[in-house]
Amino acid sequence: MLADSEIHHKSEGVDARVLSDVVAALNRRVTISHEFDIPYIAGYSVDAKTVYIDRHLPRTLKVRNKDVRIEPFLVVHEIVEKALLDELRLHYLHAHQIASRIERDSVRTSGIRWIDYQRFMKRHEKAIDEEALKKVPADLDLTPYKDLDDYALLRRLTNVRS
């Protein structure tokens, strides 16, 4: 069984090594695309098989003169959020909050200060939100935008979907 082979560390408490195992396992379960314009930085396909990360977002964050890939943190957030929406039928705002906590713990486990990661994301989020959408995946799940009643963005998204 795949899940059994992914367990490298065991702990009853919240353990950084266990969380690293989970992040790695989740990243293996999806295809990741950096080819599209994705509002709010990242999103997922309707079938949950693809995580989309905005094509303009840099792939690394510099931490103590070292480039750290940010993709695993975004992927874990998007997978958890999508699972909570689909499997438990949570409202987007609740699913997003839980996914953000897991993303935060994943970031911290990697030795990155959450405030530094957030600053990096906020610096790129505004530019991404204001960009002219030119290339949007046809299977992008629109639930977050619907749940937020972001009708203007929904119109822009549906007009340019590939």
PyRosetta script that sets phi, psi and omega in degrees:
from pyrosetta import init, pose_from_sequence

init()
pose = pose_from_sequence("MLADSEIHHKSEGVDARVLSDVVAALNRRVTISHEFDIPYIAGYSVDAKTVYIDRHLPRTLKVRNKDVRIEPFLVVHEIVEKALLDELRLHYLHAHQIASRIERDSVRTSGIRWIDYQRFMKRHEKAIDEEALKKVPADLDLTPYKDLDDYALLRRLTNVRS")
pose.set_psi(1, 133.5)
pose.set_omega(1, -177.7)
pose.set_phi(2, -57.3)
pose.set_psi(2, -46.1)
pose.set_omega(2, -176.8)
pose.set_phi(3, -59.6)
pose.set_psi(3, -40.2)
pose.set_omega(3, 179.7)
pose.set_phi(4, -64.1)
pose.set_psi(4, -36.6)
pose.set_omega(4, -178.3)
pose.set_phi(5, -73.5)
pose.set_psi(5, -14.1)
pose.set_omega(5, -178.6)
pose.set_phi(6, -88.4)
pose.set_psi(6, -8.2)
pose.set_omega(6, -179.4)
pose.set_phi(7, -84.5)
pose.set_psi(7, 109.8)
pose.set_omega(7, 177.9)
pose.set_phi(8, -108.9)
pose.set_psi(8, -23.0)
pose.set_omega(8, -178.6)
pose.set_phi(9, -134.2)
pose.set_psi(9, 144.1)
pose.set_omega(9, 178.4)
pose.set_phi(10, -123.7)
pose.set_psi(10, 141.0)
pose.set_omega(10, 178.5)
pose.set_phi(11, -163.9)
pose.set_psi(11, 142.4)
pose.set_omega(11, 174.9)
pose.set_phi(12, -81.7)
pose.set_psi(12, -24.2)
pose.set_omega(12, -179.8)
pose.set_phi(13, -96.9)
pose.set_psi(13, -178.7)
pose.set_omega(13, 175.4)
pose.set_phi(14, -77.3)
pose.set_psi(14, 115.8)
pose.set_omega(14, -173.1)
pose.set_phi(15, -124.7)
pose.set_psi(15, 134.3)
pose.set_omega(15, -177.9)
pose.set_phi(16, -59.5)
pose.set_psi(16, -38.2)
pose.set_omega(16, -179.2)
pose.set_phi(17, -68.5)
pose.set_psi(17, -38.6)
pose.set_omega(17, 177.9)
pose.set_phi(18, -65.7)
pose.set_psi(18, -44.4)
pose.set_omega(18, 178.7)
pose.set_phi(19, -60.6)
pose.set_psi(19, -39.4)
pose.set_omega(19, 176.8)
pose.set_phi(20, -61.9)
pose.set_psi(20, -39.5)
pose.set_omega(20, 175.9)
pose.set_phi(21, -60.5)
pose.set_psi(21, -44.2)
pose.set_omega(21, -178.6)
pose.set_phi(22, -63.8)
pose.set_psi(22, -46.7)
pose.set_omega(22, -179.8)
pose.set_phi(23, -59.6)
pose.set_psi(23, -45.0)
pose.set_omega(23, 179.1)
pose.set_phi(24, -62.9)
pose.set_psi(24, -42.7)
pose.set_omega(24, -179.8)
pose.set_phi(25, -63.5)
pose.set_psi(25, -43.3)
pose.set_omega(25, 179.9)
pose.set_phi(26, -64.8)
pose.set_psi(26, -39.1)
pose.set_omega(26, -179.9)
pose.set_phi(27, -64.7)
pose.set_psi(27, -26.9)
pose.set_omega(27, 178.1)
pose.set_phi(28, -78.0)
pose.set_psi(28, -13.9)
pose.set_omega(28, -173.3)
pose.set_phi(29, -90.0)
pose.set_psi(29, -6.1)
pose.set_omega(29, -177.0)
pose.set_phi(30, -133.7)
pose.set_psi(30, 161.0)
pose.set_omega(30, 169.1)
pose.set_phi(31, -91.2)
pose.set_psi(31, 142.0)
pose.set_omega(31, -179.1)
pose.set_phi(32, -115.0)
pose.set_psi(32, 130.4)
pose.set_omega(32, -178.6)
pose.set_phi(33, -122.1)
pose.set_psi(33, 134.1)
pose.set_omega(33, 175.2)
pose.set_phi(34, -115.9)
pose.set_psi(34, 28.9)
pose.set_omega(34, -171.1)
pose.set_phi(35, -98.5)
pose.set_psi(35, -5.7)
pose.set_omega(35, -169.0)
pose.set_phi(36, -126.0)
pose.set_psi(36, 168.3)
pose.set_omega(36, 172.1)
pose.set_phi(37, -89.4)
pose.set_psi(37, 118.0)
pose.set_omega(37, -176.1)
pose.set_phi(38, -125.4)
pose.set_psi(38, 110.2)
pose.set_omega(38, 176.6)
pose.set_phi(39, -59.9)
pose.set_psi(39, 151.3)
pose.set_omega(39, -178.2)
pose.set_phi(40, 63.4)
pose.set_psi(40, 24.6)
pose.set_omega(40, 171.9)
pose.set_phi(41, 79.9)
pose.set_psi(41, -46.8)
pose.set_omega(41, -176.6)
pose.set_phi(42, -146.2)
pose.set_psi(42, 161.8)
pose.set_omega(42, 179.2)
pose.set_phi(43, -161.9)
pose.set_psi(43, -167.6)
pose.set_omega(43, -175.1)
pose.set_phi(44, -147.5)
pose.set_psi(44, 159.2)
pose.set_omega(44, 177.6)
pose.set_phi(45, -76.0)
pose.set_psi(45, 160.1)
pose.set_omega(45, 179.4)
pose.set_phi(46, -58.3)
pose.set_psi(46, -38.2)
pose.set_omega(46, -178.2)
pose.set_phi(47, -85.1)
pose.set_psi(47, 1.7)
pose.set_omega(47, 177.4)
pose.set_phi(48, 67.2)
pose.set_psi(48, 14.9)
pose.set_omega(48, -179.1)
pose.set_phi(49, -91.8)
pose.set_psi(49, -14.6)
pose.set_omega(49, -178.6)
pose.set_phi(50, -130.2)
pose.set_psi(50, 136.1)
pose.set_omega(50, 170.7)
pose.set_phi(51, -107.1)
pose.set_psi(51, 128.6)
pose.set_omega(51, 179.8)
pose.set_phi(52, -103.9)
pose.set_psi(52, 130.8)
pose.set_omega(52, 175.5)
pose.set_phi(53, -119.7)
pose.set_psi(53, 130.9)
pose.set_omega(53, -175.4)
pose.set_phi(54, -50.3)
pose.set_psi(54, 135.6)
pose.set_omega(54, -175.2)
pose.set_phi(55, -66.5)
pose.set_psi(55, -17.9)
pose.set_omega(55, -179.7)
pose.set_phi(56, -90.9)
pose.set_psi(56, -11.8)
pose.set_omega(56, -177.6)
pose.set_phi(57, -73.9)
pose.set_psi(57, 127.0)
pose.set_omega(57, 175.5)
pose.set_phi(58, -58.1)
pose.set_psi(58, 148.6)
pose.set_omega(58, -175.9)
pose.set_phi(59, -86.5)
pose.set_psi(59, -11.7)
pose.set_omega(59, -179.5)
pose.set_phi(60, -134.4)
pose.set_psi(60, 157.0)
pose.set_omega(60, 175.5)
pose.set_phi(61, -119.8)
pose.set_psi(61, 132.5)
pose.set_omega(61, 179.5)
pose.set_phi(62, -83.4)
pose.set_psi(62, 121.3)
pose.set_omega(62, 179.0)
pose.set_phi(63, -128.8)
pose.set_psi(63, 116.7)
pose.set_omega(63, -178.9)
pose.set_phi(64, 48.1)
pose.set_psi(64, 53.3)
pose.set_omega(64, 178.7)
pose.set_phi(65, 60.6)
pose.set_psi(65, 21.9)
pose.set_omega(65, 178.5)
pose.set_phi(66, -126.4)
pose.set_psi(66, 134.4)
pose.set_omega(66, 177.1)
pose.set_phi(67, -82.0)
pose.set_psi(67, 125.1)
pose.set_omega(67, -180.0)
pose.set_phi(68, -115.0)
pose.set_psi(68, 127.6)
pose.set_omega(68, 177.8)
pose.set_phi(69, -67.5)
pose.set_psi(69, 132.0)
pose.set_omega(69, -179.4)
pose.set_phi(70, -96.8)
pose.set_psi(70, -13.1)
pose.set_omega(70, -177.8)
pose.set_phi(71, -51.6)
pose.set_psi(71, -46.7)
pose.set_omega(71, -178.6)
pose.set_phi(72, -58.0)
pose.set_psi(72, -34.0)
pose.set_omega(72, -178.7)
pose.set_phi(73, -71.6)
pose.set_psi(73, -42.2)
pose.set_omega(73, 178.0)
pose.set_phi(74, -66.6)
pose.set_psi(74, -40.0)
pose.set_omega(74, -179.0)
pose.set_phi(75, -64.1)
pose.set_psi(75, -45.6)
pose.set_omega(75, -179.8)
pose.set_phi(76, -61.8)
pose.set_psi(76, -40.6)
pose.set_omega(76, 178.3)
pose.set_phi(77, -60.3)
pose.set_psi(77, -50.9)
pose.set_omega(77, -175.2)
pose.set_phi(78, -66.1)
pose.set_psi(78, -39.2)
pose.set_omega(78, 179.9)
pose.set_phi(79, -66.7)
pose.set_psi(79, -45.6)
pose.set_omega(79, 179.7)
pose.set_phi(80, -64.0)
pose.set_psi(80, -44.6)
pose.set_omega(80, 179.7)
pose.set_phi(81, -59.6)
pose.set_psi(81, -47.6)
pose.set_omega(81, -178.9)
pose.set_phi(82, -63.5)
pose.set_psi(82, -41.4)
pose.set_omega(82, 179.1)
pose.set_phi(83, -62.9)
pose.set_psi(83, -41.5)
pose.set_omega(83, 179.1)
pose.set_phi(84, -66.9)
pose.set_psi(84, -35.9)
pose.set_omega(84, 176.9)
pose.set_phi(85, -67.7)
pose.set_psi(85, -48.0)
pose.set_omega(85, -173.7)
pose.set_phi(86, -78.2)
pose.set_psi(86, -45.6)
pose.set_omega(86, -172.9)
pose.set_phi(87, -84.1)
pose.set_psi(87, -37.9)
pose.set_omega(87, -177.9)
pose.set_phi(88, -107.3)
pose.set_psi(88, -3.8)
pose.set_omega(88, 178.3)
pose.set_phi(89, 56.9)
pose.set_psi(89, 37.1)
pose.set_omega(89, 175.9)
pose.set_phi(90, -72.2)
pose.set_psi(90, 157.4)
pose.set_omega(90, 171.3)
pose.set_phi(91, -69.7)
pose.set_psi(91, 150.6)
pose.set_omega(91, -178.7)
pose.set_phi(92, -53.4)
pose.set_psi(92, -44.4)
pose.set_omega(92, -176.7)
pose.set_phi(93, -59.4)
pose.set_psi(93, -38.0)
pose.set_omega(93, 178.3)
pose.set_phi(94, -72.3)
pose.set_psi(94, -45.0)
pose.set_omega(94, 179.1)
pose.set_phi(95, -60.8)
pose.set_psi(95, -40.7)
pose.set_omega(95, -179.7)
pose.set_phi(96, -64.2)
pose.set_psi(96, -41.5)
pose.set_omega(96, 179.5)
pose.set_phi(97, -61.8)
pose.set_psi(97, -45.1)
pose.set_omega(97, 179.9)
pose.set_phi(98, -65.7)
pose.set_psi(98, -44.5)
pose.set_omega(98, 179.4)
pose.set_phi(99, -62.8)
pose.set_psi(99, -35.6)
pose.set_omega(99, 178.5)
pose.set_phi(100, -65.4)
pose.set_psi(100, -36.4)
pose.set_omega(100, 178.3)
pose.set_phi(101, -65.6)
pose.set_psi(101, -40.3)
pose.set_omega(101, 179.2)
pose.set_phi(102, -69.5)
pose.set_psi(102, -39.7)
pose.set_omega(102, 175.7)
pose.set_phi(103, -60.1)
pose.set_psi(103, -45.5)
pose.set_omega(103, 179.9)
pose.set_phi(104, -59.3)
pose.set_psi(104, -46.4)
pose.set_omega(104, -179.7)
pose.set_phi(105, -65.7)
pose.set_psi(105, -34.3)
pose.set_omega(105, 177.1)
pose.set_phi(106, -66.2)
pose.set_psi(106, -41.7)
pose.set_omega(106, 178.5)
pose.set_phi(107, -62.5)
pose.set_psi(107, -49.6)
pose.set_omega(107, -178.9)
pose.set_phi(108, -62.3)
pose.set_psi(108, -39.3)
pose.set_omega(108, 179.4)
pose.set_phi(109, -61.3)
pose.set_psi(109, -29.3)
pose.set_omega(109, 179.6)
pose.set_phi(110, -81.7)
pose.set_psi(110, 1.2)
pose.set_omega(110, 178.1)
pose.set_phi(111, 86.9)
pose.set_psi(111, 13.7)
pose.set_omega(111, 179.2)
pose.set_phi(112, -102.0)
pose.set_psi(112, 135.3)
pose.set_omega(112, 176.3)
pose.set_phi(113, -71.7)
pose.set_psi(113, 133.2)
pose.set_omega(113, -178.2)
pose.set_phi(114, -56.5)
pose.set_psi(114, -40.5)
pose.set_omega(114, -178.7)
pose.set_phi(115, -62.9)
pose.set_psi(115, -35.9)
pose.set_omega(115, 178.0)
pose.set_phi(116, -68.7)
pose.set_psi(116, -41.0)
pose.set_omega(116, 178.3)
pose.set_phi(117, -64.5)
pose.set_psi(117, -46.1)
pose.set_omega(117, 179.3)
pose.set_phi(118, -62.3)
pose.set_psi(118, -41.1)
pose.set_omega(118, 179.3)
pose.set_phi(119, -60.5)
pose.set_psi(119, -43.7)
pose.set_omega(119, 177.7)
pose.set_phi(120, -59.6)
pose.set_psi(120, -47.7)
pose.set_omega(120, -178.4)
pose.set_phi(121, -65.2)
pose.set_psi(121, -44.4)
pose.set_omega(121, -179.2)
pose.set_phi(122, -62.6)
pose.set_psi(122, -36.0)
pose.set_omega(122, 179.7)
pose.set_phi(123, -61.6)
pose.set_psi(123, -33.2)
pose.set_omega(123, -177.7)
pose.set_phi(124, -97.8)
pose.set_psi(124, -22.9)
pose.set_omega(124, -177.0)
pose.set_phi(125, -62.1)
pose.set_psi(125, -45.4)
pose.set_omega(125, -177.0)
pose.set_phi(126, -61.4)
pose.set_psi(126, -46.6)
pose.set_omega(126, 179.8)
pose.set_phi(127, -62.9)
pose.set_psi(127, -40.3)
pose.set_omega(127, 179.6)
pose.set_phi(128, -66.6)
pose.set_psi(128, -42.1)
pose.set_omega(128, -179.4)
pose.set_phi(129, -64.5)
pose.set_psi(129, -32.3)
pose.set_omega(129, -176.4)
pose.set_phi(130, -91.4)
pose.set_psi(130, -6.9)
pose.set_omega(130, -176.7)
pose.set_phi(131, -67.4)
pose.set_psi(131, 154.8)
pose.set_omega(131, 173.2)
pose.set_phi(132, -76.0)
pose.set_psi(132, 122.6)
pose.set_omega(132, -179.3)
pose.set_phi(133, -75.5)
pose.set_psi(133, 119.6)
pose.set_omega(133, -178.1)
pose.set_phi(134, -114.3)
pose.set_psi(134, -29.4)
pose.set_omega(134, -173.6)
pose.set_phi(135, -140.6)
pose.set_psi(135, 104.3)
pose.set_omega(135, -178.4)
pose.set_phi(136, -123.1)
pose.set_psi(136, 133.4)
pose.set_omega(136, -178.9)
pose.set_phi(137, -65.6)
pose.set_psi(137, 141.4)
pose.set_omega(137, -178.2)
pose.set_phi(138, -64.0)
pose.set_psi(138, -27.8)
pose.set_omega(138, -176.5)
pose.set_phi(139, -101.7)
pose.set_psi(139, 16.6)
pose.set_omega(139, 177.8)
pose.set_phi(140, -62.1)
pose.set_psi(140, 128.8)
pose.set_omega(140, 178.0)
pose.set_phi(141, -71.7)
pose.set_psi(141, 122.8)
pose.set_omega(141, -177.0)
pose.set_phi(142, -94.0)
pose.set_psi(142, 4.0)
pose.set_omega(142, -178.5)
pose.set_phi(143, -52.5)
pose.set_psi(143, -46.4)
pose.set_omega(143, -179.5)
pose.set_phi(144, -58.3)
pose.set_psi(144, -40.6)
pose.set_omega(144, -178.1)
pose.set_phi(145, -71.7)
pose.set_psi(145, -35.7)
pose.set_omega(145, 177.1)
pose.set_phi(146, -67.5)
pose.set_psi(146, -46.3)
pose.set_omega(146, -178.4)
pose.set_phi(147, -64.6)
pose.set_psi(147, -27.0)
pose.set_omega(147, 178.4)
pose.set_phi(148, -89.6)
pose.set_psi(148, 2.8)
pose.set_omega(148, -178.1)
pose.set_phi(149, 54.4)
pose.set_psi(149, 36.5)
pose.set_omega(149, -179.6)
pose.set_phi(150, -90.1)
pose.set_psi(150, 71.8)
pose.set_omega(150, -173.2)
pose.set_phi(151, -68.2)
pose.set_psi(151, -33.7)
pose.set_omega(151, 178.6)
pose.set_phi(152, -63.5)
pose.set_psi(152, -44.3)
pose.set_omega(152, 178.6)
pose.set_phi(153, -67.9)
pose.set_psi(153, -39.5)
pose.set_omega(153, 177.2)
pose.set_phi(154, -57.9)
pose.set_psi(154, -42.5)
pose.set_omega(154, 178.1)
pose.set_phi(155, -62.7)
pose.set_psi(155, -44.4)
pose.set_omega(155, 179.3)
pose.set_phi(156, -62.4)
pose.set_psi(156, -41.9)
pose.set_omega(156, -179.1)
pose.set_phi(157, -64.7)
pose.set_psi(157, -46.3)
pose.set_omega(157, -176.1)
pose.set_phi(158, -71.3)
pose.set_psi(158, -22.0)
pose.set_omega(158, 178.0)
pose.set_phi(159, -77.0)
pose.set_psi(159, -20.3)
pose.set_omega(159, -175.9)
pose.set_phi(160, -120.8)
pose.set_psi(160, 7.8)
pose.set_omega(160, -178.4)
pose.set_phi(161, -61.2)
pose.set_psi(161, 136.1)
pose.set_omega(161, -177.9)
pose.set_phi(162, -74.7)
pose.dump_pdb("model.pdb")
